[in-house]
Amino acid sequence: MDIQELLNRNDRFAANAGCRITELDSQHAVAEMTVTAEHLNGGHVCQGGALFTLADLAIAALMNNSGQLTFGISNSIMFVSSAHEGDLLRAEAVHVSDHPKIPSVEVRVTNQLGRLICHVTGMGYRKAQPIAE
């Protein structure tokens, strides 16, 4: 089973939030989510945790694509504009540094119009063990 299929099946939190990996190769990963009423906060815009979950799934896909189990150790998110109910969000992760032990990734989350919603950076730690199915 490939990493995309494995994460889409096993990352239950992201799946329950409506997030799904749609593209994955050695250079980038894409996760998508449609904003529903369940994603909205008290201000009637997409809750920051939902945006982070989407970006985190793209980060996990790219960092784990090596086949080695990789966990996040540091992340930072900058909110640029709001996402609204019905928006189709796309989180694209690319390597900043594909270091063998401490990879670093950058993610841009955009809406269906290409508008930047948030920017996320992530750093991981690659363990010596393979990803278990």
Secondary structure, DSSP 8 states (H G I E B T S, - for coil): --HHHHHHHH-HHHHHTT-EEEEE-SSEEEEEEE--GGGB-TTSSB-HHHHHHHHHHHHHHHHHTTSEEEEEEEEEEEE-S---TT-EEEEEEEEEE--SSS-EEEEEEE-TT--EEEEEEEEEEEEEEE---
